Amino acid sequence: MGIGAFEAIKDLGLRIPGDIGFAIFDDLPWFAYLSPPLTAVSQPAFEVGKVGAELLMERLKKKRNTPKRVVLPTSLRIRYSAGERW
């Protein structure tokens, strides 16, 4: 959806970051090569899947019935789309 929004903004003739700052969730290596390079929140995708599978297995084995909150680290990769001052 983020890439669709990025394209829609450009299709409307708006400048990123001149008219609007833009950031996206889930950093991909090629975001750095777009024009402009996209600011993105990076998350540990492999770890998200691993922890999700572990929690599902706990629930299926009835070892846990209550929800469990898990917070994994993220990072913000600031690139040109966030604004000219960055």
Biopython code that builds the backbone (N, CA, C, O; Angstrom):
import numpy as np
from Bio.PDB.StructureBuilder import StructureBuilder

atoms = [
    (1, "MET", "N", (0.822, -1.185, 0.000)),
    (1, "MET", "CA", (0.000, 0.000, 0.000)),
    (1, "MET", "C", (0.866, 1.248, 0.000)),
    (1, "MET", "O", (0.509, 2.259, -0.605)),
    (2, "GLY", "N", (1.993, 1.177, 0.673)),
    (2, "GLY", "CA", (2.867, 2.334, 0.727)),
    (2, "GLY", "C", (3.398, 2.730, -0.631)),
    (2, "GLY", "O", (3.460, 3.915, -0.960)),
    (3, "ILE", "N", (3.784, 1.740, -1.426)),
    (3, "ILE", "CA", (4.293, 2.033, -2.773)),
    (3, "ILE", "C", (3.168, 2.615, -3.628)),
    (3, "ILE", "O", (3.406, 3.509, -4.441)),
    (4, "GLY", "N", (1.945, 2.114, -3.449)),
    (4, "GLY", "CA", (0.794, 2.670, -4.164)),
    (4, "GLY", "C", (0.567, 4.129, -3.792)),
    (4, "GLY", "O", (0.282, 4.955, -4.660)),
    (5, "ALA", "N", (0.690, 4.447, -2.513)),
    (5, "ALA", "CA", (0.541, 5.833, -2.069)),
    (5, "ALA", "C", (1.660, 6.704, -2.642)),
    (5, "ALA", "O", (1.422, 7.838, -3.058)),
    (6, "PHE", "N", (2.865, 6.173, -2.659)),
    (6, "PHE", "CA", (4.019, 6.875, -3.227)),
    (6, "PHE", "C", (3.749, 7.226, -4.690)),
    (6, "PHE", "O", (3.976, 8.359, -5.114)),
    (7, "GLU", "N", (3.271, 6.263, -5.448)),
    (7, "GLU", "CA", (2.958, 6.492, -6.867)),
    (7, "GLU", "C", (1.798, 7.468, -7.037)),
    (7, "GLU", "O", (1.831, 8.316, -7.929)),
    (8, "ALA", "N", (0.773, 7.360, -6.193)),
    (8, "ALA", "CA", (-0.380, 8.264, -6.285)),
    (8, "ALA", "C", (0.034, 9.708, -6.021)),
    (8, "ALA", "O", (-0.433, 10.623, -6.699)),
    (9, "ILE", "N", (0.900, 9.910, -5.050)),
    (9, "ILE", "CA", (1.381, 11.257, -4.748)),
    (9, "ILE", "C", (2.098, 11.836, -5.961)),
    (9, "ILE", "O", (1.889, 12.991, -6.331)),
    (10, "LYS", "N", (2.944, 11.016, -6.570)),
    (10, "LYS", "CA", (3.676, 11.471, -7.759)),
    (10, "LYS", "C", (2.712, 11.724, -8.931)),
    (10, "LYS", "O", (2.869, 12.694, -9.673)),
    (11, "ASP", "N", (1.706, 10.831, -9.089)),
    (11, "ASP", "CA", (0.727, 10.998, -10.170)),
    (11, "ASP", "C", (-0.069, 12.299, -10.026)),
    (11, "ASP", "O", (-0.493, 12.882, -11.023)),
    (12, "LEU", "N", (-0.268, 12.745, -8.803)),
    (12, "LEU", "CA", (-0.981, 14.001, -8.548)),
    (12, "LEU", "C", (-0.096, 15.219, -8.808)),
    (12, "LEU", "O", (-0.546, 16.359, -8.695)),
    (13, "GLY", "N", (1.152, 14.968, -9.153)),
    (13, "GLY", "CA", (2.056, 16.064, -9.441)),
    (13, "GLY", "C", (2.684, 16.699, -8.212)),
    (13, "GLY", "O", (3.290, 17.768, -8.293)),
    (14, "LEU", "N", (2.535, 16.031, -7.071)),
    (14, "LEU", "CA", (3.150, 16.544, -5.847)),
    (14, "LEU", "C", (4.598, 16.086, -5.769)),
    (14, "LEU", "O", (4.956, 15.012, -6.253)),
    (15, "ARG", "N", (5.419, 16.919, -5.154)),
    (15, "ARG", "CA", (6.837, 16.595, -5.022)),
    (15, "ARG", "C", (7.110, 16.010, -3.645)),
    (15, "ARG", "O", (6.670, 16.545, -2.627)),
    (16, "ILE", "N", (7.834, 14.918, -3.631)),
    (16, "ILE", "CA", (8.303, 14.312, -2.390)),
    (16, "ILE", "C", (9.797, 14.596, -2.329)),
    (16, "ILE", "O", (10.514, 14.153, -3.226)),
    (17, "PRO", "N", (10.297, 15.285, -1.361)),
    (17, "PRO", "CA", (9.674, 15.787, -0.154)),
    (17, "PRO", "C", (9.246, 17.243, -0.231)),
    (17, "PRO", "O", (8.813, 17.789, 0.784)),
    (18, "GLY", "N", (9.342, 17.893, -1.366)),
    (18, "GLY", "CA", (9.028, 19.320, -1.462)),
    (18, "GLY", "C", (7.636, 19.688, -0.980)),
    (18, "GLY", "O", (7.485, 20.609, -0.177)),
    (19, "ASP", "N", (6.600, 18.970, -1.465)),
    (19, "ASP", "CA", (5.220, 19.256, -1.065)),
    (19, "ASP", "C", (4.770, 18.407, 0.118)),
    (19, "ASP", "O", (3.938, 18.835, 0.918)),
    (20, "ILE", "N", (5.315, 17.223, 0.222)),
    (20, "ILE", "CA", (4.886, 16.284, 1.256)),
    (20, "ILE", "C", (6.048, 15.375, 1.630)),
    (20, "ILE", "O", (6.772, 14.878, 0.767)),
    (21, "GLY", "N", (6.214, 15.167, 2.940)),
    (21, "GLY", "CA", (7.197, 14.200, 3.414)),
    (21, "GLY", "C", (6.569, 12.814, 3.351)),
    (21, "GLY", "O", (5.358, 12.671, 3.523)),
    (22, "PHE", "N", (7.373, 11.808, 3.108)),
    (22, "PHE", "CA", (6.822, 10.465, 2.942)),
    (22, "PHE", "C", (7.706, 9.443, 3.639)),
    (22, "PHE", "O", (8.928, 9.454, 3.489)),
    (23, "ALA", "N", (7.073, 8.562, 4.403)),
    (23, "ALA", "CA", (7.769, 7.451, 5.059)),
    (23, "ALA", "C", (6.905, 6.208, 4.904)),
    (23, "ALA", "O", (5.684, 6.298, 4.782)),
    (24, "ILE", "N", (7.542, 5.064, 4.911)),
    (24, "ILE", "CA", (6.858, 3.799, 4.669)),
    (24, "ILE", "C", (7.291, 2.789, 5.724)),
    (24, "ILE", "O", (8.374, 2.906, 6.296)),
    (25, "PHE", "N", (6.450, 1.808, 5.978)),
    (25, "PHE", "CA", (6.770, 0.752, 6.937)),
    (25, "PHE", "C", (7.271, -0.459, 6.166)),
    (25, "PHE", "O", (6.770, -0.756, 5.082)),
    (26, "ASP", "N", (8.241, -1.150, 6.709)),
    (26, "ASP", "CA", (8.897, -2.315, 6.108)),
    (26, "ASP", "C", (9.925, -1.861, 5.083)),
    (26, "ASP", "O", (9.602, -1.643, 3.915)),
    (27, "ASP", "N", (11.138, -1.725, 5.522)),
    (27, "ASP", "CA", (12.219, -1.282, 4.647)),
    (27, "ASP", "C", (12.663, -2.417, 3.736)),
    (27, "ASP", "O", (12.830, -3.553, 4.180)),
    (28, "LEU", "N", (12.850, -2.108, 2.481)),
    (28, "LEU", "CA", (13.400, -3.051, 1.512)),
    (28, "LEU", "C", (14.660, -2.435, 0.922)),
    (28, "LEU", "O", (14.731, -1.215, 0.775)),
    (29, "PRO", "N", (15.655, -3.245, 0.580)),
    (29, "PRO", "CA", (16.924, -2.682, 0.088)),
    (29, "PRO", "C", (16.766, -1.719, -1.083)),
    (29, "PRO", "O", (17.495, -0.731, -1.170)),
    (30, "TRP", "N", (15.837, -1.988, -1.972)),
    (30, "TRP", "CA", (15.706, -1.143, -3.164)),
    (30, "TRP", "C", (15.034, 0.197, -2.891)),
    (30, "TRP", "O", (15.008, 1.048, -3.779)),
    (31, "PHE", "N", (14.484, 0.418, -1.686)),
    (31, "PHE", "CA", (13.898, 1.719, -1.352)),
    (31, "PHE", "C", (14.958, 2.826, -1.412)),
    (31, "PHE", "O", (14.633, 3.982, -1.681)),
    (32, "ALA", "N", (16.202, 2.478, -1.165)),
    (32, "ALA", "CA", (17.283, 3.460, -1.194)),
    (32, "ALA", "C", (17.576, 3.938, -2.616)),
    (32, "ALA", "O", (18.226, 4.967, -2.801)),
    (33, "TYR", "N", (17.101, 3.200, -3.623)),
    (33, "TYR", "CA", (17.410, 3.526, -5.016)),
    (33, "TYR", "C", (16.250, 4.172, -5.773)),
    (33, "TYR", "O", (16.380, 4.488, -6.956)),
    (34, "LEU", "N", (15.113, 4.370, -5.093)),
    (34, "LEU", "CA", (13.985, 5.055, -5.730)),
    (34, "LEU", "C", (14.286, 6.546, -5.809)),
    (34, "LEU", "O", (15.236, 7.033, -5.196)),
    (35, "SER", "N", (13.481, 7.251, -6.559)),
    (35, "SER", "CA", (13.657, 8.684, -6.662)),
    (35, "SER", "C", (12.405, 9.385, -6.142)),
    (35, "SER", "O", (11.385, 9.394, -6.830)),
    (36, "PRO", "N", (12.454, 9.961, -4.970)),
    (36, "PRO", "CA", (13.570, 10.041, -4.046)),
    (36, "PRO", "C", (13.696, 8.763, -3.217)),
    (36, "PRO", "O", (12.739, 7.996, -3.109)),
    (37, "PRO", "N", (14.868, 8.534, -2.633)),
    (37, "PRO", "CA", (15.023, 7.385, -1.739)),
    (37, "PRO", "C", (14.025, 7.473, -0.580)),
    (37, "PRO", "O", (13.839, 8.539, 0.006)),
    (38, "LEU", "N", (13.380, 6.335, -0.253)),
    (38, "LEU", "CA", (12.300, 6.341, 0.735)),
    (38, "LEU", "C", (12.784, 6.165, 2.169)),
    (38, "LEU", "O", (13.581, 5.276, 2.469)),
    (39, "THR", "N", (12.294, 7.017, 3.034)),
    (39, "THR", "CA", (12.458, 6.838, 4.472)),
    (39, "THR", "C", (11.566, 5.669, 4.877)),
    (39, "THR", "O", (10.426, 5.572, 4.423)),
    (40, "ALA", "N", (12.080, 4.782, 5.728)),
    (40, "ALA", "CA", (11.302, 3.593, 6.073)),
    (40, "ALA", "C", (11.587, 3.126, 7.495)),
    (40, "ALA", "O", (12.686, 3.309, 8.019)),
    (41, "VAL", "N", (10.576, 2.520, 8.106)),
    (41, "VAL", "CA", (10.748, 1.830, 9.378)),
    (41, "VAL", "C", (11.120, 0.395, 9.033)),
    (41, "VAL", "O", (10.411, -0.287, 8.294)),
    (42, "SER", "N", (12.240, -0.046, 9.580)),
    (42, "SER", "CA", (12.720, -1.399, 9.328)),
    (42, "SER", "C", (12.353, -2.279, 10.517)),
    (42, "SER", "O", (12.540, -1.890, 11.669)),
    (43, "GLN", "N", (11.837, -3.451, 10.231)),
    (43, "GLN", "CA", (11.508, -4.398, 11.298)),
    (43, "GLN", "C", (12.166, -5.739, 10.993)),
    (43, "GLN", "O", (12.432, -6.044, 9.830)),
    (44, "PRO", "N", (12.431, -6.540, 12.015)),
    (44, "PRO", "CA", (13.083, -7.828, 11.798)),
    (44, "PRO", "C", (12.079, -8.873, 11.300)),
    (44, "PRO", "O", (11.510, -9.611, 12.104)),
    (45, "ALA", "N", (11.862, -8.941, 10.008)),
    (45, "ALA", "CA", (10.811, -9.784, 9.426)),
    (45, "ALA", "C", (10.973, -11.256, 9.801)),
    (45, "ALA", "O", (9.988, -11.916, 10.133)),
    (46, "PHE", "N", (12.184, -11.773, 9.754)),
    (46, "PHE", "CA", (12.394, -13.183, 10.102)),
    (46, "PHE", "C", (11.990, -13.434, 11.541)),
    (46, "PHE", "O", (11.318, -14.420, 11.844)),
    (47, "GLU", "N", (12.404, -12.536, 12.432)),
    (47, "GLU", "CA", (12.098, -12.688, 13.852)),
    (47, "GLU", "C", (10.591, -12.580, 14.107)),
    (47, "GLU", "O", (10.063, -13.286, 14.967)),
    (48, "VAL", "N", (9.900, -11.714, 13.379)),
    (48, "VAL", "CA", (8.441, -11.594, 13.513)),
    (48, "VAL", "C", (7.781, -12.936, 13.196)),
    (48, "VAL", "O", (6.910, -13.398, 13.934)),
    (49, "GLY", "N", (8.205, -13.556, 12.093)),
    (49, "GLY", "CA", (7.657, -14.859, 11.723)),
    (49, "GLY", "C", (7.987, -15.949, 12.733)),
    (49, "GLY", "O", (7.141, -16.778, 13.065)),
    (50, "LYS", "N", (9.211, -15.940, 13.211)),
    (50, "LYS", "CA", (9.653, -16.952, 14.178)),
    (50, "LYS", "C", (8.865, -16.849, 15.483)),
    (50, "LYS", "O", (8.355, -17.849, 15.988)),
    (51, "VAL", "N", (8.771, -15.637, 16.022)),
    (51, "VAL", "CA", (8.043, -15.432, 17.274)),
    (51, "VAL", "C", (6.562, -15.750, 17.085)),
    (51, "VAL", "O", (5.942, -16.348, 17.964)),
    (52, "GLY", "N", (5.992, -15.357, 15.951)),
    (52, "GLY", "CA", (4.589, -15.669, 15.677)),
    (52, "GLY", "C", (4.337, -17.169, 15.644)),
    (52, "GLY", "O", (3.345, -17.645, 16.195)),
    (53, "ALA", "N", (5.229, -17.917, 15.002)),
    (53, "ALA", "CA", (5.088, -19.380, 14.936)),
    (53, "ALA", "C", (5.227, -19.997, 16.327)),
    (53, "ALA", "O", (4.486, -20.914, 16.681)),
    (54, "GLU", "N", (6.173, -19.494, 17.109)),
    (54, "GLU", "CA", (6.343, -20.016, 18.472)),
    (54, "GLU", "C", (5.108, -19.776, 19.324)),
    (54, "GLU", "O", (4.680, -20.662, 20.064)),
    (55, "LEU", "N", (4.538, -18.595, 19.226)),
    (55, "LEU", "CA", (3.323, -18.292, 19.994)),
    (55, "LEU", "C", (2.150, -19.159, 19.549)),
    (55, "LEU", "O", (1.355, -19.615, 20.371)),
    (56, "LEU", "N", (2.051, -19.379, 18.246)),
    (56, "LEU", "CA", (0.992, -20.242, 17.731)),
    (56, "LEU", "C", (1.155, -21.663, 18.245)),
    (56, "LEU", "O", (0.177, -22.296, 18.641)),
    (57, "MET", "N", (2.381, -22.168, 18.242)),
    (57, "MET", "CA", (2.625, -23.530, 18.735)),
    (57, "MET", "C", (2.294, -23.646, 20.222)),
    (57, "MET", "O", (1.725, -24.650, 20.651)),
    (58, "GLU", "N", (2.643, -22.631, 21.012)),
    (58, "GLU", "CA", (2.278, -22.631, 22.431)),
    (58, "GLU", "C", (0.766, -22.718, 22.600)),
    (58, "GLU", "O", (0.260, -23.467, 23.436)),
    (59, "ARG", "N", (0.068, -21.950, 21.803)),
    (59, "ARG", "CA", (-1.391, -21.935, 21.919)),
    (59, "ARG", "C", (-1.991, -23.273, 21.486)),
    (59, "ARG", "O", (-2.910, -23.779, 22.129)),
    (60, "LEU", "N", (-1.469, -23.849, 20.390)),
    (60, "LEU", "CA", (-1.978, -25.125, 19.906)),
    (60, "LEU", "C", (-1.701, -26.253, 20.896)),
    (60, "LEU", "O", (-2.495, -27.184, 21.024)),
    (61, "LYS", "N", (-0.586, -26.165, 21.584)),
    (61, "LYS", "CA", (-0.242, -27.188, 22.578)),
    (61, "LYS", "C", (-0.893, -26.897, 23.923)),
    (61, "LYS", "O", (-0.668, -27.607, 24.903)),
    (62, "LYS", "N", (-1.704, -25.839, 23.956)),
    (62, "LYS", "CA", (-2.446, -25.415, 25.142)),
    (62, "LYS", "C", (-1.542, -25.068, 26.323)),
    (62, "LYS", "O", (-1.944, -25.174, 27.481)),
    (63, "LYS", "N", (-0.326, -24.657, 26.012)),
    (63, "LYS", "CA", (0.576, -24.201, 27.071)),
    (63, "LYS", "C", (0.250, -22.768, 27.466)),
    (63, "LYS", "O", (0.619, -22.316, 28.550)),
    (64, "ARG", "N", (-0.434, -22.064, 26.596)),
    (64, "ARG", "CA", (-0.768, -20.672, 26.882)),
    (64, "ARG", "C", (-2.143, -20.375, 26.294)),
    (64, "ARG", "O", (-2.414, -20.671, 25.130)),
    (65, "ASN", "N", (-2.996, -19.792, 27.111)),
    (65, "ASN", "CA", (-4.317, -19.399, 26.651)),
    (65, "ASN", "C", (-4.497, -17.894, 26.638)),
    (65, "ASN", "O", (-5.410, -17.373, 25.997)),
    (66, "THR", "N", (-3.625, -17.197, 27.348)),
    (66, "THR", "CA", (-3.753, -15.750, 27.431)),
    (66, "THR", "C", (-2.837, -15.085, 26.396)),
    (66, "THR", "O", (-1.806, -15.641, 26.019)),
    (67, "PRO", "N", (-3.223, -13.909, 25.952)),
    (67, "PRO", "CA", (-2.372, -13.198, 24.987)),
    (67, "PRO", "C", (-1.013, -12.864, 25.601)),
    (67, "PRO", "O", (-0.892, -12.685, 26.813)),
    (68, "LYS", "N", (-0.022, -12.785, 24.765)),
    (68, "LYS", "CA", (1.330, -12.422, 25.202)),
    (68, "LYS", "C", (1.797, -11.257, 24.334)),
    (68, "LYS", "O", (1.701, -11.308, 23.108)),
    (69, "ARG", "N", (2.291, -10.231, 24.966)),
    (69, "ARG", "CA", (2.795, -9.064, 24.239)),
    (69, "ARG", "C", (4.283, -9.259, 23.972)),
    (69, "ARG", "O", (5.062, -9.518, 24.889)),
    (70, "VAL", "N", (4.659, -9.133, 22.721)),
    (70, "VAL", "CA", (6.059, -9.248, 22.326)),
    (70, "VAL", "C", (6.426, -7.981, 21.561)),
    (70, "VAL", "O", (5.737, -7.602, 20.614)),
    (71, "VAL", "N", (7.488, -7.341, 21.963)),
    (71, "VAL", "CA", (7.957, -6.129, 21.291)),
    (71, "VAL", "C", (9.334, -6.427, 20.704)),
    (71, "VAL", "O", (10.275, -6.759, 21.425)),
    (72, "LEU", "N", (9.432, -6.303, 19.400)),
    (72, "LEU", "CA", (10.700, -6.529, 18.712)),
    (72, "LEU", "C", (11.285, -5.181, 18.299)),
    (72, "LEU", "O", (10.541, -4.225, 18.081)),
    (73, "PRO", "N", (12.600, -5.097, 18.192)),
    (73, "PRO", "CA", (13.211, -3.806, 17.859)),
    (73, "PRO", "C", (12.953, -3.398, 16.414)),
    (73, "PRO", "O", (12.903, -4.233, 15.511)),
    (74, "THR", "N", (12.792, -2.111, 16.223)),
    (74, "THR", "CA", (12.659, -1.540, 14.883)),
    (74, "THR", "C", (13.684, -0.413, 14.760)),
    (74, "THR", "O", (14.266, 0.024, 15.753)),
    (75, "SER", "N", (13.890, 0.041, 13.548)),
    (75, "SER", "CA", (14.769, 1.195, 13.352)),
    (75, "SER", "C", (14.197, 2.054, 12.235)),
    (75, "SER", "O", (13.512, 1.566, 11.336)),
    (76, "LEU", "N", (14.493, 3.331, 12.315)),
    (76, "LEU", "CA", (14.030, 4.268, 11.307)),
    (76, "LEU", "C", (15.193, 4.592, 10.387)),
    (76, "LEU", "O", (16.222, 5.101, 10.831)),
    (77, "ARG", "N", (15.028, 4.296, 9.106)),
    (77, "ARG", "CA", (16.047, 4.590, 8.107)),
    (77, "ARG", "C", (15.647, 5.885, 7.405)),
    (77, "ARG", "O", (14.797, 5.881, 6.514)),
    (78, "ILE", "N", (16.249, 6.966, 7.804)),
    (78, "ILE", "CA", (15.874, 8.268, 7.261)),
    (78, "ILE", "C", (16.590, 8.486, 5.937)),
    (78, "ILE", "O", (17.818, 8.461, 5.858)),
    (79, "ARG", "N", (15.790, 8.700, 4.905)),
    (79, "ARG", "CA", (16.308, 8.991, 3.576)),
    (79, "ARG", "C", (15.638, 10.269, 3.073)),
    (79, "ARG", "O", (14.890, 10.902, 3.818)),
    (80, "TYR", "N", (15.884, 10.643, 1.871)),
    (80, "TYR", "CA", (15.482, 11.952, 1.346)),
    (80, "TYR", "C", (13.965, 12.194, 1.334)),
    (80, "TYR", "O", (13.541, 13.346, 1.425)),
    (81, "SER", "N", (13.146, 11.160, 1.226)),
    (81, "SER", "CA", (11.700, 11.371, 1.132)),
    (81, "SER", "C", (11.092, 11.973, 2.401)),
    (81, "SER", "O", (9.970, 12.478, 2.359)),
    (82, "ALA", "N", (11.805, 11.931, 3.520)),
    (82, "ALA", "CA", (11.269, 12.464, 4.780)),
    (82, "ALA", "C", (11.328, 13.982, 4.822)),
    (82, "ALA", "O", (10.574, 14.611, 5.564)),
    (83, "GLY", "N", (12.186, 14.558, 4.060)),
    (83, "GLY", "CA", (12.302, 16.014, 4.048)),
    (83, "GLY", "C", (13.707, 16.441, 3.708)),
    (83, "GLY", "O", (14.674, 15.708, 3.916)),
    (84, "GLU", "N", (13.793, 17.615, 3.192)),
    (84, "GLU", "CA", (15.080, 18.117, 2.709)),
    (84, "GLU", "C", (16.072, 18.362, 3.832)),
    (84, "GLU", "O", (17.279, 18.368, 3.591)),
    (85, "ARG", "N", (15.600, 18.562, 5.035)),
    (85, "ARG", "CA", (16.506, 18.861, 6.158)),
    (85, "ARG", "C", (17.199, 17.621, 6.683)),
    (85, "ARG", "O", (18.203, 17.740, 7.386)),
    (86, "TRP", "N", (16.709, 16.452, 6.375)),
    (86, "TRP", "CA", (17.327, 15.224, 6.883)),
    (86, "TRP", "C", (18.574, 14.984, 6.102)),
    (86, "TRP", "O", (19.275, 14.002, 6.345)),
]
sb = StructureBuilder()
sb.init_structure("model")
sb.init_model(0)
sb.init_chain("A")
sb.init_seg("    ")
for serial, (resi, resn, name, xyz) in enumerate(atoms, 1):
    if name == "N":
        sb.init_residue(resn, " ", resi, " ")
    sb.init_atom(name, np.array(xyz, "f"), 0.0, 1.0, " ", f" {name:<3s}", serial, name[0])
structure = sb.get_structure()
